[in-house]
Amino acid sequence: MPEELERKLKKEAKKKFGSTTSERARKYIYGTLRKTGWVPSHQKKNRDITAGEKRGKTKKSPAGRSGTRRGGGKRR
């Protein structure tokens, strides 16, 4: 983690949430780090995304569907 940025975020979280160990404070720190482009070390080795791409986009199958039904809709 970028230590300097993390220290600043912890200081900010202490002001906002009264603690740096509360669930909300930890989510605030982690989420803000992720927004800045930081990636946890355990995810770096499997990372396929280039710096310019946004997270959450996946490649579609050629037909445009994965072939599995995931809830919703009527079953025939």
Helices and strands as residue ranges (DSSP letters): H 3-17, H 23-35, H 41-44
